[in-house]
Every structure is written in structure tokens, then in C-alpha cells.
Amino acid sequence: MTTSHPAGNTGIADVPPPWPVPSTASPAALRSLAGVEWDVVVIGSGNAALVAALTACQTVERVLVLERAPQHMRGGNTRHTRNIRCAHDTGDVFTPGTYSVDELFSDLQGVGRGPVNPALALFAVGESQTIPGWMADHGVRWQQPLAGTLNLNRTNRFFLGGGTALVNHYARTAELAGIRIAYEAAASDFRLSGDRRVTRVVLESADGPVDIPTRAVVVASGGFEANNGWLKRYWGDAADNYLVRGTPYNDGSMLARLLDLGAGVAGDPRGFHAIAVDARAPRFDGGIATRLDSVPYSIVVNRDGLRFSDEGRDIWPKRYASWGGLIAEQDGQIAYSVYDAQAAPLFMPSMYPAYTGASVAEVARLAGLDPDRVVRTVAEFNAHIDPTGRFDPGRLDGCGTRGLDPPKSNWALPIQGPPFHILPLRTGITFTFMGLAVNELAQVLDTDGRPFTNVYAAGEVMSGNILSSGYLAGFGLTIGSVFGRIAGREAAQHSAH
Ligand SMILES: Cc1cc2nc3c(=O)[nH]c(=O)nc-3n(C[C@H](O)[C@H](O)[C@H](O)COP(=O)(O)OP(=O)(O)OC[C@H]3O[C@@H](n4cnc5c(N)ncnc54)[C@H](O)[C@@H]3O)c2cc1C
């Protein structure tokens, strides 16, 4: 297992050796891309990639987007998104109230160990103010804030139609602007000249390699969360039990290739955003629908029927991203949320039905748990609830347990009214943080901190420059949008000169 790299510094990562990633488009289609020298080749078709491509085409003409997925799976994890976090001095109907740069930065400092590179993080926060206007100029439309468990209406802007609509808007705007998007075209390698300049992006066709000439490259190919073998380097066999909430295509192939070519690494290899998802969710791409929000209104036990963490420590938006890691630490990487009839209407319904029984013992048996042990845990919990507490789901109500270890600090309702329910939980990884070290111009840096001549990075593939161990909902798109614009602009300017 590898240990963390020094925060904010470039370093050498223990990564798997690069592997060839075959393209599934026909060799003829891939060869047709090789006939021109492109001004900018962008790798990926998620938010960061499309923002970079749209920005680049304001300066140069020949912009190519390479996406390894088929067209219906384009947009990577961005397909699943719903909102973006941006600072704003004046509110409007979509984000009422104000959310200053200072407040957003302070929120970012408050999650996990705080930003890896505070200067870069502050820069991203400041730039975030200009992102909604840019998005609207490129076809995105907004919707009124959603009410729900995460309460993000003041800080996060929701786009109409979610991430699929976002990708569709950007892709259509891109194609109208003359940007070429090639699907089933997986970047596999780079050819470099002596001055660490990429001259060609290599695609592996069924007939052998196809070299795509280019003057500059933007890498926006996501994290490595879909690569179980890579996760196992840092998490061991536990990774076999993780579910991946997003695209199966983000295997980190381009990240591994660039690190092998001497790029510096930024961020903690074990850093990821992971939440509690339904244990019955698919291995990949379950998306938002499999998230479970029952934790604050339930008790959570491991497979031995024992509680292991304070389910009510903080409001859910600040705490939900801790549960992926907490479950990862349990035997078998599984946990169970236990609640009763009065708690059931307090959170969004689950996609898969909860196990339900007339008694705690019955529902525990249905969930495959030791009924006696779960009955004892529930009884112990009920007996320690402060009887003077006033339950209020809308705030930190202090309605907690007394003398129980671990405590439940808020929303401690007794579990006593049938029917009783259990939802099985697993670690659902949203995305990994460790990525390519970059500077403020989105240039990829080598292990000595010197920029590659014409290689830029944006999005999840460089989020480790900012995110350490925690995450702020909606900031993934902020990072991708801010650095996508810079990467597109810088790549195009390099190419034009
Ligand atoms: C369920 C879910 C919900 C989320 N909700 C939000 C939200 O509401 N707000 C928010 O800010 N963030 C959210 N996130 C996180 C968010 O998805 C990301 O931070 C952001 O969209 C990532 O954008 P990206 O462009 O960096 O990567 P992606 O959107 O993942 O795009 C990477 C692309 O690169 C392609 N690719 C990979 N390797 C290659 C290769 N070798 N060659 C060619 N192409 C390649 C992939 O196929 C993919 O299309 C969510 C994530 C998930 C999974």
C-alpha cells in the first residue's frame, strides 16, 4: 500500500504500468482523424473536456475531442451531475441570497484536511463567480433549486435536465462551432519530441496504432475510480466491495500514461469522494438513484450488528460524503441502516425496497443479520436517548443519546414502531482525487515542477491539486469548468503561436 504524497507538491506515484486501451471505432474512422494536424486535441467528453474544447475553438479552428465511450455513453461522470457550486455576490431566483468567495473558500477549507494547494483552490473559488454566465452563454438553462436532503439551494445552481442535458448542450454547441467529436476513440499513448512536447496522440485500432498529429493536448479523462486493480494498490481487497457510481470508462489510462512519462502527481492516492449507496446497486453507473439518505434518521450497524459511528454528527450535506469511507473500514465493506415507521417518511425513498418486518428481529433476519444482536443494539440505543430532547429534522436539534458509545448527537428517535426497515449500504465511489500536478495555467507539471510544453489538464484528472480528503457537493464541476476554460484557452494560444 502506498502512503500519501506531500500535499501540493509534485511527486512520483506508485501507479500501475500503462496499458494499451483499444479504440472500438473502425480503423477507417480512426485513420480519417489522422489526415490533419489538429490545433488542439481534447481527451474525454465530460464537462472539463467540452468546456476546454468550446474555449479553444474561440482561438483556433481545428479542435478534436476524443471520447472512448460510444456516443450514448458520452459525458462520463458529468452525465450524472445536477448542480454546480459557485460564489455570487447577489442572489437570483436560481441561487437566492449571497455566497461570497470568502464563504465558499471557508467551506472548502472545512472539508477533510482542506485544499491541497490553497492558492490554486482560492483561484478556482474566485473564478467560479464567472462560470454560470459562461454556461448560460453556451446553451445551459437553469432550474429552480431542488428541495431535498442536501439543502443546496443558496450555494449550488441546478441546471435544467441534469448532466445529460448539460453534455447535450455543450456537444451541440461544439459541433455547431465546428469542433469534431470522435466516439469510441480512446487515447492510448503520446509521441513526444525532445522538449517534452506532445506531437501525436496515439489511438489503438484493430489494424494497429493510428497517430493523430496535434499542436497541443488537453487531458480531461477523469479519475481512476473504475479501475479496480489500481484502487486495490491503496485499499487492498476491500476495493472488490466498492461500487462505482459513475462511468465504467474512467480507468485512469491517460493519468497512468502521463505519470509514466514523468508527470508529477498531486493528491492523496486514497483520496476519493465516496458515499453510502444501496448495496444492491450495479457495479458501475448506478448514479444518483442509488444514493441512500436514511443515515441521519436511523442507526447504522455493521455485519456484526454493532453501531460504529455517530449517525447524527452533522447536517447531512456536510456529513454524507464521510459514509463511503466509514463503510469501507467495516468488515466486508457493508453496513445496514435500521429505522422504523416514523423515520421512513423523513428522507427520499430508496430505489430498491427496504427489507421490512413486523419486528426488529424479523427484519434483521431478512437482511441476513444476527437478529438477537440487532435487537440488543436497538434496545441499547433506545435506552440511551435523552428523554428531554426535541426532535427537529430541519436543524441540528441536539436530540441525542447520553452515555452511549458511539453517540448519536442529533435526531435520535427511538426505533420502536412497526413496520421496521433495513437498507443495506456499501461504499459508492464518486471519483478519485489523485491526479496530474498542474499550475494556474492548467499546464501539466513534471516531477520537478516544470511544465510540459503543450499538455494541459482539467477536471477530475487534476482534482487532487485541490481536493484532499473531503468534498463539497457541486465543486467537481467548478474545478472542471474553471480549469477547462483555462486549459482550452492556453492550449489554443500555444497552438496559435
Ligand atoms: C452520480 C454522480 C453524481 C455527481 N453529481 C455531481 C454534481 O451534481 N455536481 C458536481 O459538481 N459534481 C458531481 N459529480 C462529480 C462530477 O461528475 C465530476 O466532478 C465532473 O463531472 C467530472 O467531469 P470530468 O470532465 O472531469 O470527468 P468525466 O465527466 O467523468 O469525463 C471523463 C471522460 O473521459 C473519457 N475517457 C477516459 N479515458 C479516456 C481515454 N483514454 N480516451 C478518451 N476518453 C477517455 C471518459 O469516457 C469520460 O467520458 C457526480 C459524480 C457522480 C458519479
The ligand as an ORCA input file, in Angstrom:
! r2SCAN-3c Opt
* xyz 0 1
  C     -23.533     10.000     -9.529
  C     -22.678     11.224     -9.605
  C     -23.246     12.466     -9.337
  C     -22.447     13.603     -9.363
  N     -23.049     14.812     -9.155
  C     -22.313     15.937     -9.223
  C     -22.931     17.223     -9.160
  O     -24.158     17.364     -9.087
  N     -22.113     18.317     -9.198
  C     -20.740     18.210     -9.334
  O     -20.057     19.227     -9.357
  N     -20.143     17.002     -9.453
  C     -20.883     15.871     -9.409
  N     -20.278     14.654     -9.584
  C     -18.837     14.607     -9.808
  C     -18.690     15.042    -11.273
  O     -19.201     14.056    -12.115
  C     -17.361     15.432    -11.712
  O     -16.556     16.144    -10.863
  C     -17.334     16.086    -13.100
  O     -18.495     15.940    -13.852
  C     -16.221     15.380    -13.802
  O     -16.038     15.893    -15.056
  P     -14.758     15.452    -15.884
  O     -14.937     16.081    -17.216
  O     -13.506     15.707    -15.154
  O     -14.860     13.850    -15.992
  P     -15.967     12.938    -16.684
  O     -17.246     13.659    -16.827
  O     -16.001     11.652    -15.954
  O     -15.392     12.717    -18.142
  C     -14.236     11.944    -18.385
  C     -14.387     11.361    -19.784
  O     -13.126     10.862    -20.234
  C     -13.377      9.698    -21.009
  N     -12.122      8.931    -21.093
  C     -11.489      8.257    -20.107
  N     -10.351      7.707    -20.576
  C     -10.268      8.046    -21.890
  C      -9.322      7.777    -22.927
  N      -8.212      7.052    -22.706
  N      -9.551      8.288    -24.172
  C     -10.681      9.016    -24.432
  N     -11.612      9.287    -23.480
  C     -11.391      8.826    -22.225
  C     -14.496      9.004    -20.266
  O     -15.186      8.093    -21.083
  C     -15.366     10.212    -19.856
  O     -16.336     10.493    -20.840
  C     -21.062     13.498     -9.632
  C     -20.496     12.261     -9.961
  C     -21.297     11.129     -9.953
  C     -20.680      9.804    -10.307
*
